[in-house]
Amino acid sequence: MQDEDIPDPLSAYEVLEREAVYLMTDPDRFQPIWSVEDIGRELEVEHAIDVVRPLIRAGLVNRTSDGHVFATRAAVRMVQMVGQVV
C-alpha cells in the first residue's frame, strides 16, 4: 500500500553498526577483543563482516591479524560522549 513505510536497508545496517560499536564498548561485558562470528551471534546477523567492515574503514574498529576485532579509542570516546543512544 502507498501509505506503508518501506524499510530502508541502509538505515538497518546503520543501526547494526551502532549496536556493534556499543557491544564492543560495553563496560559490563569486559571483552575488549571479539571474533566477527561472536558479534554476528550477539547481533543475530548471518554476515557480521558486512556490519564490521564499514566500522573498520571509518576507524572505529581495528582488526587483528587473526581476524578478531576491537573498538578503537575513538569509538570508546564517542560512546562516552553520547552514551548508548537507542
C-alpha positions, 0 to 999 in steps of 0.5 A: 500500500502507498501509505506503508513505510518501506524499510530502508536497508541502509538505515538497518545496517546503520543501526547494526553498526551502532549496536556493534560499536556499543557491544564492543564498548560495553563496560559490563561485558569486559571483552575488549577483543571479539571474533566477527562470528561472536558479534554476528551471534550477539547481533543475530546477523548471518554476515557480521563482516558486512556490519564490521567492515564499514566500522573498520574503514571509518576507524572505529574498529581495528582488526587483528591479524587473526581476524578478531576485532576491537573498538578503537579509542575513538569509538570508546570516546564517542560512546562516552560522549553520547552514551548508548543512544537507542 
